[in-house]
Amino acid sequence: MLDTAIVGGGLSGLALASLLRTRGIDFCVFEARERLGGRAFTVKEPPRLVKDARGLTQELPRLTLDLGPTWLWPAENPRLVRLLGALGIPTFGQYESGRLVFAPLAGVPPRRAQSPGAYASAQRIVGGVGAVVDALAGRIGAERTRLGHELVALAQREDCVELTLDHRGSIVHARARRVVLAMPPRLLNERIEFTPSLSPELRAALVATPTWMASHAKALAPFSNAFWRANGDSGAALSPHPGAVLAEVFDACDANGQAALGGFFALSPGEREAHREDLARLAHGQLTELFGPLPEELPLLRIQDWATERFTAAALDLVQPALEPTGAPALTRKPLWCDRLFIGGAETAVDHPGHMEGALEAALRIAEVLIREQPTEHGQPHAPLPKDPRTEAWLQGFRNLLQARRTEAGEVYRDVIQRALSAQDSDSMTQRALLQAAASAYRGALSDLASAPFLDGKLEPRAIDEHVNAVIAALASLGHELIGDAMKTNQTSCAMRAFPDEARPDSQYMQIIRTDLQTVLEECKRRVEAMLKAPRPA
């Protein structure tokens, strides 16, 4: 019998599984699809052959396309930032330089205006969100995942929960001491038979929780080059009129610079179904109206309609307006069946429900309970880690100290830039200045850490991870703040206007910078772990 069965191999289920793996808890992830990730879905287009201006054929690298979630905002998504740091996955900025294309009326030529920065501070993940899915799956191990297993029934037994699953047409059973349902709440109500039945109040709560993105569809069009950038456009376009096919378009070029435009359909699920055979042609036509003639040899290749995904969209999701999620009722977050059954999909999060950040919040919420109640070698659950007031106060003080380090780092950055300008040494000066500023801030932060009251060599192994994660999350947030501060300094400096590539670094340059800072952060993490594990001299 399993200790924990996780139903749903999306971001929430995978993050939970990874946390359980680090604690040595036995588990298995059951996923209905033939792939992991759920709505976190990234594909890589095969290499393409195109002809250059001289008529010579060249092969373009594979293009990474996010068909599901795409962006994160570091200041608003600390859990995701922390996870990316732990996995060693860098990010890059969403391209927004240039003009916004605005088409308010059908049949009227679109207008152009300076982009308002709708994606301000938005980051994308190198390798797509699928890189996170792959990294978590690697941590979990293929032996702990079961693809093609659709849950159809759950039954409470005396000492466990029994799962009935449809494995590619054959019914199989599994037993687990605890079960976590990491899937959209509406699907739980619509697709799964519970014995005993769920209460009417809980069923009403499940029905009242829409599945984010379930009624949306996304189009992605690869190109041989980002021609819109050369024309002074940002790739962003808005078409709010009733006849629009794509309501919003954005630059979808990947971290390697491979070109693509992306867009969200304005058509409802029913309208998309009625025009299914013509969707690619219609979307291609609107892109032409917005940006001019498109390369004919590169038609629209990818359309992901989440309304057609039966493991995402419930029946009610297809007929209700797609509103930004506000979170599931609190009742969905309460354990069931004598604390053996948990609901843990992204929609159950309090913070950013339905989004990647919400998926991680749900995973962390349930992991805390499962780990706390995991039996020890004596058969009793672990006692909760006690809250040390000195430690809690110090951690808050440490975060406050980082703001002082941030101010000092800004001075270092400006000093390095000024010296580079004076010496007419403009080569990669933003990169060099940010690296020196970050290194200075992190050195100071590690010095501040030396005064921590928990550096006595007596922490439990599971407490060490908690403290390391808290410190590294604070340092990762500092790194993102330093980048933002540097960009503001560059863009307000008169001297930097002579160096536009430095004043407004492109996505490739920014990726190099973030990779540098990630390397420094990883070294900090190793030093923090060493400090926590090494007892202080008497």
For each residue, the residues with C-beta under 8 A, 3 or more apart:
1: 160 175 176 177
2: 5 26 27 28 174 175 176 177
3: 25 26 27 176 177 178 374
4: 20 25 26 27 28 176 177 178 179 180 370
5: 2 27 28 30 161 163 174 176 178 179 180
6: 9 13 16 17 27 28 29 30 179 180 182
7: 13 30 151 163 179 180 181 182 183
8: 12 13 29 30 31 38 181 182 183 345
9: 6 13 14 29 30 31 33 36 37 38 145 147 182
10: 13 14 36 37 38 39 40 182 183 345 346 359
11: 14 15 37 38 39 40 129 132 133 136 346 356 359 360 363
12: 8 15 16 182 344 345 346 359 360 362 363
13: 6 7 8 9 10 16 17 29 31 38 180 182 183 344 363
14: 9 10 11 17 18 29 36 37 133 136 137 140
15: 11 12 18 19 83 136 359 360 363 364
16: 6 12 13 19 20 180 182 344 362 363 366 367
17: 6 13 14 20 21 27 29 136 140 144
18: 14 15 21 22 136 139 140
19: 15 16 22 23 363 364 367 371
20: 4 16 17 23 25 27 367 370 371
21: 17 18 24 25 27 139 140 141 144
22: 18 19 465
23: 19 20 371 374 462
24: 21
25: 3 4 20 21 370 371 374
26: 2 3 4
27: 2 3 4 5 6 17 20 21 144
28: 2 4 5 6 144 145 146 174 176
29: 6 8 9 13 14 17 36 140 144 145 146
30: 5 6 7 8 9 146 149 151 163 165 174
31: 8 9 13 35 36 145 146 147 148 149
32: 148 149 150 151 311
33: 9 36 38 147 148 311
34: 147 148
35: 31 41 147
36: 9 10 14 29 31 33 133 137 145 147
37: 9 10 11 14 40 41 42 68 129 130 133
38: 8 9 10 11 13 33 41 68 183 311 312
39: 10 11 68 69 213 306 312
40: 10 11 37 68 69 129 130 132 133 356
41: 35 37 38 66 67 68 129 130 304
42: 37 64 65 66 67 68 127 128 129 130 131 133
43: 64 65 67 130 302
44: 62 63 64 65
45: 48 62 63 65 222 301 302
46: 62
47: 59 60 61 62
48: 45 59 60 63 222 224 298
49: 57 58 59 60
50: 57 58 60 224 297 298
51: 55 56 57 58
52: 55 56 57 58
53:
54:
55: 51 52
56: 51 52
57: 49 50 51 52
58: 49 50 51 52
59: 47 48 49
60: 47 48 49 50 63 224 258
61: 47 256 258
62: 44 45 46 47 258
63: 44 45 48 60 222 254 256 258 259 260
64: 42 43 44 127 128 130 254 255 256 258
65: 42 43 44 45 128 220 222 252 254 260 262 302
66: 41 42 69 70 124 128 129 130 252
67: 41 42 43 218 220 302 304
68: 37 38 39 40 41 42 129 213 218 304 306
69: 39 40 66 129 213 355 356
70: 66 124 129 252 262
71: 94 119 122 123 124
72: 77 80 81 91 122 123 124 125 356 357
73: 76 77 121 122 123
74: 77 78 81 91 121 123 477 480
75: 121 477 480 481
76: 73 352 357
77: 72 73 74 80 81 352 356 357
78: 74 81 82 357 473 477
79: 82 83 357 360 361 364
80: 72 77 83 84 356 357 360
81: 72 74 77 78 84 85 473 476 477 480
82: 78 79 85 86 469 472 473 476
83: 15 79 80 86 87 132 360
84: 80 81 87 89 90 91 125 132
85: 81 82 88 472 473 476 518 521 522 525
86: 82 83 469 472
87: 83 84 132 135 136
88: 85 518 522
89: 84 125 126 127 131 132 135
90: 84 125 126 511 514 515 518
91: 72 74 84 123 124 125 126 511 514
92: 123 124 126 255 507 508 510 511 514
93: 122 123 124 507 510
94: 71 119 122 123 124 250 251 507
95: 229 234 235 251 253 506 507
96: 115 117 118 119 120 234 236 251
97: 115 229 234 504 506
98: 115 228 229 232 233 234 235
99: 112 113 114 115 232 233 234
100: 112 113 114 115 116 118 234 236 237 238
101: 110 111 112 233 236 237 238 249 290 291
102: 110 111 112 113 237 238
103: 108 110 111 237 238 239 241 244 289 290
104: 108 111 239 240 241
105: 108 241
106: 241 242 243 244
107:
108: 103 104 105
109:
110: 101 102 103 237 239 289 290
111: 101 102 103 104
112: 99 100 101 102 233
113: 99 100 102 116
114: 99 100
115: 96 97 98 99 100 118 234 236
116: 100 113
117: 96 120
118: 96 100 115 236
119: 71 94 96 122 236 250
120: 96 117
121: 73 74 75 484
122: 71 72 73 93 94 119
123: 71 72 73 74 91 92 93 94
124: 66 70 71 72 91 92 93 94 128 255
125: 72 84 89 90 91 128 129 131 132
126: 89 90 91 92 131 255 511
127: 42 64 89 130 131 134 255
128: 42 64 65 66 124 125 131 254
129: 11 37 40 41 42 66 68 69 70 125 132 133 356
130: 37 40 41 42 43 64 66 127 133 134
131: 42 89 125 126 127 128 134 135
132: 11 40 83 84 87 89 125 129 135 136
133: 11 14 36 37 40 42 129 130 136 137
134: 127 130 131 137 138
135: 87 89 131 132 138 139
136: 11 14 15 17 18 87 132 133 139 140
137: 14 36 133 134 140 142 145
138: 134 135 141
139: 18 21 135 136
140: 14 17 18 21 29 136 137 144 145
141: 21 138 144 145
142: 137 145
143:
144: 17 21 27 28 29 140 141
145: 9 28 29 31 36 137 140 141 142
146: 28 29 30 31 149 167
147: 9 31 33 34 35 36
148: 31 32 33 34 167 168
149: 30 31 32 146 165 166 167 172
150: 32 165 166 167 311
151: 7 30 32 154 163 164 165 181 191 192
152: 164 165 166 171 191 192 193
153: 163 164 192 193 194 195
154: 151 161 162 163 164 179 192 193 194 195 341
155: 161 162 164 194 195
156: 161 195 196 337 338 340 341
157: 160 161 162 175
158:
159: 177
160: 1 157 175 176 177 340
161: 5 154 155 156 157 175 176 177 178 179 337 340 341
162: 154 155 157 173 174 175
163: 5 7 30 151 153 154 173 174 175 176 179
164: 151 152 153 154 155 171 172 173
165: 30 149 150 151 152 171 172 173 174
166: 149 150 152 169 170 171
167: 146 148 149 150 170 171 172
168: 148
169: 166
170: 166 167
171: 152 164 165 166 167
172: 149 164 165 167
173: 162 163 164 165
174: 2 5 28 30 162 163 165
175: 1 2 157 160 161 162 163
176: 1 2 3 4 5 28 160 161 163 179
177: 1 2 3 4 159 160 161 340
178: 3 4 5 161 339 340 341 342 370
179: 4 5 6 7 154 161 163 176 340 341 342
180: 4 5 6 7 13 16 342 343 344 366 370
181: 7 8 151 188 192 341 342 343 344 345
182: 6 7 8 9 10 12 13 16 344 345 362 363
183: 7 8 10 13 38 187 188 311 345
184: 187 188 209 211 214 312 314 345 347
185: 188 189 205 206 207 209 211 328 332 343 345 347 348
186: 189 190 206 207 209 210 211 314 316 317
187: 183 184 190 191 192 211 311 314
188: 181 183 184 185 191 192 206 343
189: 185 186 192 198 203 206 207 314
190: 186 187 314 315 316
191: 151 152 187 188
192: 151 152 153 154 181 187 188 189
193: 152 153 154
194: 153 154 155 197 198
195: 153 154 155 156
196: 156
197: 194
198: 189 194 202 203 206 336
199: 202 203
200: 203 204
201: 204 205 331
202: 198 199 205 206 331 332 336
203: 189 198 199 200 206 207
204: 200 201 207 208
205: 185 201 202 208 209 328 329 331 332
206: 185 186 188 189 198 202 203 209 328 332
207: 185 186 189 203 204 316
208: 204 205 328 329
209: 184 185 186 205 206 325 328 329 332 347 348
210: 186 214 316 317 320 322 323 325 347
211: 184 185 186 187 214 312 313 314 317 347 354
212: 324 325 346 347 353 354 355
213: 39 68 69 216 306 312 322 354
214: 184 210 211 306 307 309 312 313 314 317 318 322
215: 268 269 306 307 313 317 318 320 322
216: 213 264 265 306 307 322
217: 264 265 267 269 272 303 304 305 306 307
218: 67 68 262 263 264 265 303 304 306
219: 246 262 263 264 265 279 280 283 300 302 303
220: 65 67 252 260 261 262 263 300 301 302 303 304
221: 260 261 262 263 283 284 287 294 298 299 300 301 302
222: 45 48 63 65 258 259 260 298 301 302
223: 226 227 259 260 261 294 295 298
224: 48 50 60 259 295 298
225: 230 259
226: 223 229 230 235 251 253 257 259
227: 223 230 231 259 291 292 295
228: 98 231 233 234 235 251 261 291
229: 95 97 98 226 232 233 234 235 251
230: 225 226 227
231: 227 228 291 292
232: 98 99 229
233: 98 99 101 112 228 229 236 291
234: 95 96 97 98 99 100 115 228 229 251
235: 95 98 226 228 229 249 250 251 252 253 261
236: 96 100 101 115 118 119 233 248 249 250 251
237: 100 101 102 103 110 246 248 249 263 290 291
238: 100 101 102 103 247 248 249
239: 103 104 110 244 245 246 247 248 249 266 286 290
240: 104 244 247
241: 103 104 105 106 244
242: 106
243: 106
244: 103 106 239 240 241 247 266 286
245: 239 265 266 267 279 282 283 285 286
246: 219 237 239 249 263 264 265 266 283 286 287
247: 238 239 240 244 263 264 265 266
248: 236 237 238 239 263 264
249: 101 235 236 237 238 239 246 261 262 263 287 290
250: 94 119 235 236 261 262 263
251: 94 95 96 226 228 229 234 235 236 261 262
252: 65 66 70 220 235 260 261 262
253: 95 226 235 257 258 259 260 507
254: 63 64 65 128 257 258 260
255: 64 92 124 126 127 507 508 511
256: 61 63 64
257: 226 253 254 507 508
258: 60 61 62 63 64 222 253 254
259: 63 222 223 224 225 226 227 253
260: 63 65 220 221 222 223 252 253 254
261: 220 221 223 228 235 249 250 251 252 287 291
262: 65 70 218 219 220 221 249 250 251 252
263: 218 219 220 221 237 246 247 248 249 250 283 287
264: 216 217 218 219 246 247 248
265: 216 217 218 219 245 246 247 272 279 283 305
266: 239 244 245 246 247
267: 217 245 271 272 275
268: 215 271 272
269: 215 217 272 273 305 307 313 318
270: 273 274 318
271: 267 268 274 275
272: 217 265 267 268 269 275 276 279 305 307
273: 269 270 276 307
274: 270 271
275: 267 271 272 278 279 282
276: 272 273 279
277:
278: 275 281 282
279: 219 245 265 272 275 276 282 283 303
280: 219 283 284 299 300 303
281: 278 284 285
282: 245 275 278 279 285 286
283: 219 221 245 246 263 265 279 280 286 287 300 303
284: 221 280 281 287 288 294 299 300
285: 245 281 282 288 289
286: 239 244 245 246 282 283 289 290
287: 221 246 249 261 263 283 284 290 291 294 300
288: 284 285 291 292 293 294
289: 103 110 285 286
290: 101 103 110 237 239 249 286 287
291: 101 227 228 231 233 237 261 287 288 294
292: 227 231 288
293: 288
294: 221 223 284 287 288 291 298
295: 223 224 227 298
296: 299
297: 50
298: 48 50 221 222 223 224 294 295 301
299: 221 280 284 296
300: 219 220 221 280 283 284 287 303
301: 45 220 221 222 298
302: 43 45 65 67 219 220 221 222
303: 217 218 219 220 279 280 283 300
304: 41 67 68 217 218 220
305: 217 265 269 272 308 309
306: 39 68 213 214 215 216 217 218 309 312 313
307: 214 215 216 217 269 272 273 313 317 318
308: 305 313
309: 214 305 306 312 313
310: 313
311: 32 33 38 150 183 187
312: 38 39 184 211 213 214 306 309
313: 211 214 215 269 306 307 308 309 310 317 318
314: 184 186 187 189 190 211 214 317 318
315: 190 318 319
316: 186 190 207 210 319 320
317: 186 210 211 214 215 307 313 314 320
318: 214 215 269 270 307 313 314 315
319: 315 316
320: 210 215 316 317
321:
322: 210 213 214 215 216
323: 210 326
324: 212
325: 209 210 212 347 353 354 355 358
326: 323 353
327: 347 348 349 350 353
328: 185 205 206 208 209 332 333 347 348 353
329: 205 208 209 332
330: 333 334
331: 201 202 205 334
332: 185 202 205 206 209 328 329 343 348
333: 328 330 343 348 365
334: 330 331
335: 339 340 341 342 369
336: 198 202 339 340 341 342 343
337: 156 161 340 341
338: 156
339: 178 335 336 369 373
340: 156 160 161 177 178 179 335 336 337
341: 154 156 161 178 179 181 335 336 337
342: 178 179 180 181 335 336 366 369 370
343: 180 181 185 188 332 333 336 348
344: 12 13 16 180 181 182 348 362 363 365 366
345: 8 10 12 181 182 183 184 185 348 359 362
346: 10 11 12 212 349 353 354 355 356 358 359 362
347: 184 185 209 210 211 212 325 327 328 353 354 358
348: 185 209 327 328 332 333 343 344 345 353 358 362
349: 327 346 352 353 354 357 358 359 361 362 365
350: 327 353 361
351: 357 358 361
352: 76 77 349 355 356 357 358 361
353: 212 325 326 327 328 346 347 348 349 350 358
354: 211 212 213 325 346 347 349 358
355: 69 212 325 346 352 358 359
356: 11 40 69 72 77 80 129 346 352 359 360
357: 72 76 77 78 79 80 349 351 352 360 361
358: 325 346 347 348 349 351 352 353 354 355 361 362
359: 10 11 12 15 345 346 349 355 356 362 363
360: 11 12 15 79 80 83 356 357 363 364
361: 79 349 350 351 352 357 358 364 365
362: 12 16 182 344 345 346 348 349 358 359 365 366
363: 11 12 13 15 16 19 182 344 359 360 366 367
364: 15 19 79 360 361 367 368
365: 333 344 349 361 362 368 369
366: 16 180 342 344 362 363 369 370
367: 16 19 20 363 364 370 371
368: 364 365 371 372
369: 335 339 342 365 366 372 373
370: 4 20 25 178 180 342 366 367 373 374
371: 19 20 23 25 367 368 374 382 462
372: 368 369 381 382 383 384
373: 339 369 370 381 382
374: 3 23 25 370 371 381 382
375: 378 379 380 381
376: 379 380 381 382
377:
378: 375
379: 375 376
380: 375 376
381: 372 373 374 375 376
382: 371 372 373 374 376 462
383: 372 386
384: 372
385: 460 462 463 466
386: 383
387: 391 392
388: 391 392 453 454
389: 392 393
390: 393 394 453
391: 387 388 394 395 452 453 454 467
392: 387 388 389 395 396
393: 389 390 396 397
394: 390 391 397 398 451 452 453 454
395: 391 392 398 399 470 471 474
396: 392 393 399 400
397: 393 394 400 401
398: 394 395 401 402 445 448 449 452 471 474
399: 395 396 402 403 474
400: 396 397 403 404
401: 397 398 404 405 445 448
402: 398 399 405 406 441 445 474 475 477 478
403: 399 400 406 407
404: 400 401 407 408
405: 401 402 408 409 441 444 445 448 478
406: 402 403 409 410 441 478 481 482 485
407: 403 404 410 411
408: 404 405 411 412 440 441 444
409: 405 406 412 413 437 438 440 441 482 485
410: 406 407 413 414 437 482 485 489
411: 407 408 414 415
412: 408 409 415 416 433 436 437 440 441
413: 409 410 416 417 433 434 436 437 482 485 486 489
414: 410 411 417 418 489
415: 411 412 418 419
416: 412 413 419 420 429 432 433 436 437
417: 413 414 420 421 429 430 433 489 490 493 496
418: 414 415 421 422
419: 415 416 422 423
420: 416 417 423 425 426 429 432 433
421: 417 418 424 426 429 495 496
422: 418 419
423: 419 420
424: 421
425: 420 429
426: 420 421 429 499 502
427:
428: 431 432
429: 416 417 420 421 425 426 432 433 499 502
430: 417 433 434 486 490 502 505 509 513
431: 428 434 435 509 512 513 516
432: 416 420 428 429 435 436
433: 412 413 416 417 420 429 430 436 437 486
434: 413 430 431 437 438 482 483 486 513 516 517
435: 431 432 438 439 513 516 517 520
436: 412 413 416 432 433 439 440
437: 409 410 412 413 416 433 434 440 441 482 486
438: 409 434 435 441 442 479 482 517 520
439: 435 436 442 443 520
440: 408 409 412 436 437 443 444
441: 402 405 406 408 409 412 437 438 444 445 478 482
442: 438 439 445 446 475 478 520 521 524
443: 439 440 446 447
444: 405 408 440 441 447 448
445: 398 401 402 405 441 442 448 449 475 478 524
446: 442 443 449 450 524 527 528 531
447: 443 444 450
448: 398 401 405 444 445 451
449: 398 445 446 452 455 471 528 531
450: 446 447 455 531
451: 394 448
452: 391 394 398 449 455
453: 388 390 391 394 456
454: 388 391 394 459 467 532
455: 449 450 452 531 532 536
456: 453 459 535 536
457: 533 534 535 536
458: 535
459: 454 456 463 464 467 532
460: 385 463 464
461: 464 465
462: 23 371 382 385 465 466
463: 385 459 460 466 467
464: 459 460 461 467 468 529 532 533
465: 22 461 462 468 469
466: 385 462 463 469 470
467: 391 454 459 463 464 470 471 532
468: 464 465 471 472 525 528 529 532
469: 82 86 465 466 472 473
470: 395 466 467 473 474
471: 395 398 449 467 468 474 475 528
472: 82 85 86 468 469 475 476 521 524 525 528
473: 78 81 82 85 469 470 476 477
474: 395 398 399 402 470 471 477 478
475: 402 442 445 471 472 478 479 521 524
476: 81 82 85 472 473 479 480 521
477: 74 75 78 81 402 473 474 480 481
478: 402 405 406 441 442 445 474 475 481 482
479: 438 475 476 482 483 517 518 520 521
480: 74 75 81 476 477 483 484
481: 75 406 477 478 484 485
482: 406 409 410 413 434 437 438 441 478 479 485 486 517
483: 434 479 480 486 487 510 513 514 517
484: 121 480 481 487 488
485: 406 409 410 413 481 482 488 489
486: 413 430 433 434 437 482 483 489 490
487: 483 484 490 491 504 505
488: 484 485 491 492
489: 410 413 414 417 485 486 492 493
490: 417 430 486 487 493 496 502 503 504 505
491: 487 488 496 503 504
492: 488 489
493: 417 489 490 496 497 503
494: 497
495: 421 498
496: 417 421 490 491 493 499 502 503
497: 493 494 500 503
498: 495
499: 426 429 496 502 503
500: 497 503 504
501: 504 505 506 509
502: 426 429 430 490 496 499 505
503: 490 491 493 496 497 499 500
504: 97 487 490 491 500 501
505: 430 487 490 501 502 509 510 513
506: 95 97 501 509 510
507: 92 93 94 95 253 255 257 510 511
508: 92 255 257 511 512
509: 430 431 501 505 506 512 513
510: 92 93 483 505 506 507 513 514
511: 90 91 92 126 255 507 508 514 515
512: 431 508 509 515 516
513: 430 431 434 435 483 505 509 510 516 517
514: 90 91 92 483 510 511 517 518
515: 90 511 512 518 519
516: 431 434 435 512 513 519 520
517: 434 435 438 479 482 483 513 514 520 521
518: 85 88 90 479 514 515 521 522
519: 515 516 522 523
520: 435 438 439 442 479 516 517 523 524
521: 85 442 472 475 476 479 517 518 524 525
522: 85 88 518 519 525 526
523: 519 520 526 527
524: 442 445 446 472 475 520 521 527 528
525: 85 468 472 521 522 528 529
526: 522 523 529 530
527: 446 523 524 530 531
528: 446 449 468 471 472 524 525 531 532
529: 464 468 525 526 532 533
530: 526 527 533 534
531: 446 449 450 455 527 528 534
532: 454 455 459 464 467 468 528 529
533: 457 464 529 530
534: 457 530 531
535: 456 457 458
536: 455 456 457
537:
538:
